[in-house]
Amino acid sequence: MTHLNRYTLLSYALIAFALVLAAAVFISTFQRLPTEGTRLGIDNIFYALENWDIQYSPTGRDGLKNPPWSVLPLIPIGTLLERKAAWGLLVFLTIGITILSVPQFRPRWRYWLAVFLAVVSFPSLRNIADANLEGILIAGVLLVMAGFNRKNPLILALGVLVATIKPQSVSLMMIVLAVYVLQTWSVRNWLTCGVMTAAVVIAAML
């Protein structure tokens, strides 16, 4: 193994360690957060995912209202972690996804200023305080953009499934996306994407 390869592996290992440590700090902090008698975490859905016992209540105040296919990745988190700890991990992921969503540009100080403003903006802080799922939605939109630009049916299908965790926020985007896909993709590609998406949706609805 060359010196450069060792340095690269060490760099990746340090980055991974730092991310795990940061996630642990978020989890520990939110686990100790006093929320009784406050409106903090009002949209925390992890209570409805505990022990794989998914509680749906589309019309009531309590219970899960998100599409079943979109919350599948969250079920292990809700099972392994207590709801406040899961909220902390969600906040960590949301901040990370928000940072990734800011396109890089020069000069670098303007880029980092844009990252800072995105993270501390009122909508971002509101999502953190309410335990909203906008971070997951943004991740889905990023996957949709990557899948569409690369004409990759698998990535696009995954993005659609993730982004529709809040259908009310992306319904118009999905209509426009469908029009563009039908116009610019080959029949084989858009049909493959549609079949994969439908297969997951149907399986999750059973």
Phi, psi and omega in degrees: 000128182286163179299322180295318179296320178296318179297318179296315179297319179296320179297315178297321180295318179294320178296316179298318179297317180297320179293317179297318179297316179297318178298319179297322178295316178299314181300312181296319181296312182288334178294330181264003184288124179283111183246353181297131180078009178239176177256015177292139179067029186296334181257018180295117184263359189290340175296334181273001181241006185292138175057032179060015179264085186284122182253113181257139175208079185299333184251335182279173181285321181264152179106169185278138179237354181281152178303140185298325181292333185278339183263359181305317179293340182274343183299314178300324179295314179294336180277319185277333185243147172295154192302323178290322177296319177296323176299317178299318178294322178298318179296317178301313180294321180297316179296317178298317180292323177299318178297316180294334183283346179276117180295141180282141179204170179246152000291156187296328182295328177290323177298311181293329174295318178297319177298313180300314181294325178294319183288322185261008178295158182301314178301321180294314179295324178295318178298320179295313183294325183270353185063039178287165184256020182300329178298319177294319178299315180298320177300319178296319179295320177298320177294321177300314180297317180294316180295320180292314182295326181268356185053046181254109183299322183294312180294320179295317179299316178298318179297317178298316181296321181284316184296330182279018172298335173230083185303327183295339181269340186235008185300314180295319179299321181294324177295313179297319179300315180300319179297314181294321179296315180296329182278327191247345181262156174289157180302319181299316182292312183289331177291320177299315178298315180297319180294316180296317179297313181297323181298316180292317180299313181295316180298320181289334181278344183289000000 
